[in-house]
């Protein structure tokens, strides 16, 4: 990947390595590249954002850049990332932009771009945008009537997205009680309205009061313990946790135990298989997926394809094979029949529908896919160059090989650089948690000393 775009768009700390000037330049470059790609002199961009205090700042700069380079803009306001992808297609726009840093702390933000079909922008187009920005290759700014215009969307755009989500299930979810954590993020704008469409479903919502700095703070899919305690104490059937931009969903079962993305794949995949709707009898996951999912698939005669980390990689494998269900352990789940990207609210509805139709407790369904001890240690590093140096280290490779030999078939090791943060991630699985912890700490200490 290039110097601006990572595995999930552009990310940074606002006014450190991501500021209004850069956002303006990206807006100009995106308009220029999409005009060339589509052959249109005035490409149409949708633009949405999460609830970070910096999102308005970056949005204003991006819109200024887009319009200065001649693009028109449909302003969607605060709305989930997958809603931007959906509405880009629905409005026949040429591209969509999301301002969000997903699950990261509020001081971070990012810029993610979708193409006119609702998929993440290709590497080639990202590289073209990057070249214009980094090498100051942008075309002269427009003047007069050639300047782009902004249209401010009304609530009907969000309602169209909600209509779409509701259309994907054929049950009223009657009798269920759920607790929904909106992470003080983008789901705060849509989740209440979505679940209100099911009047026989009892829904309580928490962490839906964003103030610009509380997004993901001790809440949402990255801090699920509080939700788990409330679900258990309140006798809920299921808890739902979104991240800051609502493109991922994790859950909590009726006993207060968390349901991760692997288990969501297992539960929903089993339902699709029973209905004869699981294309190729195949699930697509990543190398981070738990050993439990691999054994679940093996025992049921399913194929499990594992890609590199990143929902883009999962989607590419799904598209290549015509598969309908894939995702990441972290909660990005792609239901390809209904969406072009991970969608937390769609995932929540699909999971609720399976639980409701089964007549079983959510804990019973989650128990089909046993989670084996998996320890993840994040080791901070100074920069991208350091990550590259660490991953090329012979001493680290030797240590990993030794741990793999000791674990044998009862575990596995994965060491990889984060694509969005200055971290090297160490993951160890083993049948005994003490072994997983010990080996993970051993490898993490080696990395720290490199």
N, C-alpha and C positions, 0 to 999 in steps of 0.2 A: 504494500500500500504506500501511498505518497506521504508527503510531509504535512498535509492538512487533513486528509480523510483517513480515518481509521476503519475498524471493522463495522462501526455503526455511525458513520458520518463524521462530522467535525466535533470534537469535544475539547473543553478547556475550562479554566477558572476565569470568570468574567472580569475583564479589565486587567488581567495578567497576560494570558496568552490567547484570549478570545475577547475582542472588543468591538465597538460599533464600527470602527474603520474597517476591520476585517470583514464584518458582516456586510457592510456596504459593498465592498469589493466582491464578495462571494455572490451577492445579489446581482451585480452588474454582469459578472462572468456567467452565472447560471442563465440569465436572460439571453446572453450572446450565444452560448452553447446550444440552448434549446431552440433558439431561432434557427440556427444552422441545421440542427438535427431534424426539425419538423418542417423546415422550409417556410415558416410563418414569420412575418415581420413583427407581429405582436403576439407572442405566445402568452397563454393564460396560465397563471400559477395560482393554486390555492395555498393558503398559509395558515397554520394553526400553532398553538403554543400550550405549554403547561403553565403552572401557577407560580413559577419562580419570580422573585422580585426583578431579576434581570431579563425576563422574557420580553417585557415591553420594550426595553432598550434595544435588544437585538432585533425584535420585530420591526421597529421603526426604521432601523438602519437597513435591514434586508429589503423592506418595501421601497425605501428610497433608492436603493441600488437597482432593484428590478424595474421600477418605473423609469429611472434615469436611462436605462438601457432599452426602454421601449416595451417592456412586458406589462400586461394587465394583471391585476391581482384580485382574487376573491378572498376577502378577509374573514376567517372563520372564528377567530377569537380563541378562548380557552376550550380545548376539545381534545379527546384522546388521539394518540398517534394513528391507530388503525382507522379512526373516523376520517382523518385527512386522506389516507390512502383510498378509502371507499368513496369519499366525496370528490376526489380528483377524477376518478373514473365516471361517477354519476354526472358530473358537470362537464364532462368531455374536455377537461383541462389538459394542458400539455405537461404539467409537472405539479408536484405538491411539496411544500416545505414544512417541516415540523421543527419548532424551537423547543428543545428539551434535552435534558441529560438523564432521562429515564430514572434509574434507581439511585443516582449519585446525590450527594448532599447539595443543599440549595445554592451554594456559591459556585457550583459548576453549572454549565449549560452546554448546549450543543445545537448543531444544525444538521438535519437529516433531510434528504431529498428523495422523493418518489418520482418515477416516470409517469406518463399518461395512462399506463395500464395498472397503476397502483403498486408496482414492484419497486424495490429500492433501486436507485439509479445505478447503471452499470459502471464497472471500473473504468471503462473507456471514457465515459462522459464525466465521471468524477475527475479523472486525470486531466481532461481537457479544461475543466473549470479551474483545477489546481494550477495548471500551467499559466492560464491567463492571470490569475491572482499573483502567483509567485514571480512571474517574469514580466509583469506589467504589460500584458498584451491586449488589454481591453480596447474595444472599438471606441471611437468618439461618442460622447454622451448625446442623447437625443435632444432635440429642441422642438418648440412649437407643438403642432398636433401629433407629432411622433412620440411624445412622452406618454408613458403608460398611465392608466387610470386604476383607481381602487374602488371596488364594490364591497360594501359591508353586508355580510350575510345576515339574514334574520334567523329566528329560531327554527324555521322550517328545515334548514340544512341539518341541524342536529337531530331533528325529529325524523328526517328521512333515514339517517343512520340508525336511529333506534328502531324505526319500522323494520329495517333490514334485519337487525338482530332478532327481533321478536319473531320474524317470519321463519327463522331457522329451527324453531322447536314447535312440536305439535302437542304440547301438554300444558295445562294451566297451572301446574306445580301446586295444586291445592293441598293444603294441610301442612306444608313444610314451613319451618321457621329458620330463617337465616340471619346472620350478622355480617355486614359488609364494611370493610375497612378501605376507604378511598385514598389513604396515604396523603391526605391534604393536597392531592394532585389533580390531574385533569379529569379523573373519574368523578370528582366532586360536582362537575357540571352536567354529568349524564347518568350516573348510576341510579340516583333516586328516581329519575324520570323513567329509566328503563324498567326497574323492578316494580314501579307503580303500575305498569301495564299488566301485571299479574295480580289482580285484586285478591285472589284466594291464597296468595303467598304472603306470609307474614315476614316483613323485612325491617330490620333495624340497621341504621347506618351510623358509622362513627368516622371520625377524622375526615370530615368533609367541610372544614372551615379554614380554607387556605388564607394565609396572611403574607405570602411571599417568601417567608423564611422557614416555614414549618413543613414543607414538602419532604416526605420520607423520614421526618425526624421522629424516631421511636415509634414508627407506625408503618403500615403497609407491608408489602411482601418481603422486605428485607428486615423487618422487626416484627415477627409474627407471634411472639410469645404472649403479648398483651391480648391479642385477639383470641388466642388459644384458651387463655384463662377465662375470658368472658364467655366463650362458646360453651365451655364445660360448666361453668357456674350458672349460665342462663338456660341450659337445657336446649340449646339450638341443635338443629339437624346438621347444619353445615356453616362454616365460616368462610368468607371469601376475602382475599387480600390482593389488592392491586398495587402496582408500583406507580411512580410519579406520572408517567404518561399513559398508563393503563394498557400497555401492550403485553403485559404479562399478568398472570393470575396464579396464585397459590391458594390452597384451601386448608381448612381445619375440620377434622371429622367430629362426630358427636362425642367422642371421648376426650377431645382436646389435643389429639395428635395431628401433626401437620401432614398434609397430602402434597407431595412435591410434584414437579412436572412429569417425572417418570411414571408416577402412579396415576396421574391424569391420563397419560397416554395409554396405560394399561386398562384403566376403567373404560374410557371412551373407545379404545381400540377393540376391546372385547365386545362391546355393544355393537359396533359397526360390523365386526366379524359375524356375530349372530344373525345380523340382518342381511348378510351377504353384500355389504357395502364397503368393505375394507379392500381396496384395490391391491391386487397382488398379494393379499394376506401379509402385507408389509407395513411395519412402522419405521419411521425415520427418526433417529435420535442423534446424539453427539457422543464424542469420546468421554464426556463427563458423566454420561448416564451410569447409574448404579448397576453393580453386578446383579442386583435383584431383578431389574428389567430384562437383562439378558437371559436370566434363567426363566423368568415368566414367559418370554417369547419362545424359548426353546421348548418348554413343557407344553405349550399350546400349539406347536407346529407353525409358529409365525416366523417370518423373516424380520430381522432387526438390522437395519443399515445405520452405521454410525459415521457421522461426518466430523470435520473439525468444528470447534466451538463457534457458535454464531448462528442466529436464525436465518441469515442469508444463505449460509452453507446448507442448512437443512432444507430450505425452500428450493435451492438449485437441485438438490438430489431428488426432491419430490417431483419437480417439474420434469427432470430427465426421465424418471421412471413412471410418471403418471400416478403417483401415490397421493393419497388424500389426507393422511394424518401424520404429523411429525412435530417435533418440538425439543425443547431443552429442559433439563432438570430444574433450571432456575424459573421456569414458568412461562416461557415463550412457547405457546402451542399454536400450531397452524392447522386450521380446518380448511383445507384447500377448496372444498366445495363452496365455501361461503366467503373466503377472504384471501387476500394476496400477502398477508403478513400476520405476525402474531397478534392476537386480539384478546385482551384480558376479559372483557365483558362477554364476548362471544364464548370464550372458554368456560366462563362461569355458567352461562345458560346451558351449554352442552352437558356439563358435568351435572348440574341440577336436574336436567331432564333425564339423564341415565339413572341417577339415584331415585328420582320420583317413580319412574316406570318400573324399576326393579322391585320396589317394595321392600328393599333391604336398607339397613343402616349404612351410612357412608363409611363407617369404620370397617364393616364387613367387606365392602367392595374394595377399599384401599388395601385390605389385608391380602388380597389376591397377589399383590406385588410386594414381597417382603423386601425391606431395605436392609442391606448389609452395611456394617460400620464403614463409613467413608469420612475421612478427615481431610479438610482443606485448610492449608496454611498459606496466607498471602504474605509474601516477602517484599517490602518496599524497595524500589531501586531508584537511582537518581534520574535516569533518562532512557530513551530508546536505545541508545548506543550501548549502555550498560546491560540492558536486557539481551541484546544480541551477543555481547561478550559472554554473559553467563550461559546462554543456551549453547554456545560453542565450546564450553569448557570440557576438556577431557576428564578432569577429576570428577565433575558432576555426572558425566555419562557413566563413568566407572562405578560411582556410588549408586546410581539408579539401577544399573545392571546387577549389582550385588544384592540390593533389596529385592529385586524381582526374583532372583534365584532363591532367596530365603523364603519368600512368600509362596513360590511355586504356583499351582493352579488355584490356590485359595485366596488370591488377591491380585491386585494390579497397582501400577504406579503411573502417574501422569504428571509431568512437569511441563508447564507452558507459560509463555508470556501473555499477560493480559493485553487485549486489543484496544481497551478503552482507558486503562489506568496505568500509572507507573508501578506495576507489580509483576512479580513472577509467582505463579500459583503452583503449589505443590499439592497433589491429591494422592492419597493412599487408601486403598480398600483392603480389608482383611476380614476374616471370619471373627477375629477377636479385636475389639476396639482398642485394647491396650497396645496391641501390635501396630495397628494403624497409626495411633498417636505417636508411638515411639519412632517409627520409621519416618513419618512425616516431619517430625521435629529434627531428626537426624539430617534429612535432606535440606530442610530449611536453614539449619545452622551452616551447612556447607555453602549454600548460596550466599548467606550473609557475609561469609568470610572470603568470598571471591573478589 
